[in-house]
Amino acid sequence: MATLEFTFRTGKVTIDLERCRECVTHDCVDACAKFGATLFRLEDGLPVLVFTAEESGRRCIEDLACELYCRDNGNRGLKISLDMFGLDEYRQKARL
């Protein structure tokens, strides 16, 4: 599976480019331009980063709009994974 990935302060964006090939809306790109930091552009029908992965991670404002728009209007190829800071410590204290 071909993917595009970058990490940001509290998580990671992963885009399944095979799903993007079949997408007709590319709403993730539009959502990032409208609500975020314009991190993506379309190139040959696929989203690509405007900046390096490292720079994109610093510029990302973590609004999550790209994932929501992809899920609701696109082909469900973009996933955001968020770290659960403090979860291990909480479980240890709560003995879960």
VMD Tcl script that draws the C-alpha trace (Angstrom):
set ca {
  {0.00 0.00 0.00}
  {1.41 3.37 -1.01}
  {1.02 5.96 1.72}
  {1.82 9.57 2.47}
  {2.57 10.20 6.15}
  {3.73 12.94 8.44}
  {3.69 13.44 12.18}
  {2.54 16.56 13.97}
  {2.74 17.61 17.61}
  {0.10 15.23 18.97}
  {-0.29 12.59 16.29}
  {0.16 11.38 12.74}
  {-1.60 11.79 9.39}
  {-1.62 8.75 7.09}
  {-3.06 8.91 3.59}
  {-3.76 5.73 1.62}
  {-2.85 6.84 -1.89}
  {-4.59 3.83 -3.47}
  {-7.90 5.08 -2.10}
  {-7.04 8.59 -3.30}
  {-6.64 7.35 -6.87}
  {-10.34 6.46 -6.88}
  {-11.47 9.66 -5.12}
  {-13.34 12.23 -7.19}
  {-13.62 15.03 -4.62}
  {-10.19 15.26 -2.93}
  {-11.97 17.15 -0.17}
  {-9.05 16.63 2.22}
  {-7.01 19.07 0.12}
  {-9.85 21.60 0.06}
  {-10.49 21.27 3.80}
  {-6.85 21.89 4.67}
  {-6.84 24.99 2.46}
  {-10.11 26.27 3.92}
  {-9.64 25.50 7.62}
  {-6.00 24.50 8.07}
  {-2.56 25.49 6.89}
  {-2.77 24.49 3.18}
  {-0.40 21.55 3.56}
  {-1.57 19.63 0.46}
  {-1.90 20.19 -3.26}
  {-3.02 17.83 -6.00}
  {-0.43 16.38 -8.34}
  {-1.51 13.83 -10.96}
  {-4.77 13.37 -9.06}
  {-3.10 12.58 -5.72}
  {-2.49 14.73 -2.65}
  {1.15 15.66 -2.09}
  {2.70 17.77 0.64}
  {3.48 21.37 -0.20}
  {6.29 21.32 2.39}
  {8.57 18.58 3.67}
  {7.01 16.10 6.09}
  {8.90 17.72 8.97}
  {7.79 21.24 8.03}
  {4.20 20.05 7.47}
  {4.19 18.62 10.99}
  {5.23 21.98 12.40}
  {2.71 23.93 10.30}
  {-0.27 21.62 10.91}
  {-2.80 23.35 13.15}
  {-4.42 20.03 14.14}
  {-7.94 21.08 13.15}
  {-8.74 17.52 11.90}
  {-10.84 18.92 9.02}
  {-8.93 16.92 6.40}
  {-9.98 13.61 8.01}
  {-13.58 14.68 8.54}
  {-14.00 15.89 4.96}
  {-12.31 12.79 3.56}
  {-14.58 10.58 5.65}
  {-17.80 12.42 4.81}
  {-17.21 13.45 1.19}
  {-14.15 11.61 -0.06}
  {-12.97 8.02 -0.26}
  {-12.01 7.51 3.41}
  {-8.30 7.28 2.66}
  {-7.00 9.78 5.24}
  {-6.62 8.78 8.88}
  {-5.38 10.78 11.83}
  {-3.92 8.93 14.80}
  {-3.77 10.88 18.04}
  {-1.50 10.08 20.95}
  {-3.20 9.51 24.28}
  {-0.79 11.45 26.48}
  {-0.86 10.22 30.06}
  {-2.98 7.13 29.33}
  {-0.34 4.65 30.54}
  {0.16 6.60 33.76}
  {-3.60 6.79 34.33}
  {-4.02 3.05 33.78}
  {-1.17 2.33 36.17}
  {-2.72 4.51 38.87}
  {-6.20 3.09 38.26}
  {-4.77 -0.45 37.94}
  {-6.59 -1.04 34.66}
}
mol new
graphics top color blue
foreach p $ca { graphics top sphere $p radius 0.5 }
foreach p [lrange $ca 0 end-1] q [lrange $ca 1 end] { graphics top cylinder $p $q radius 0.2 }
display resetview
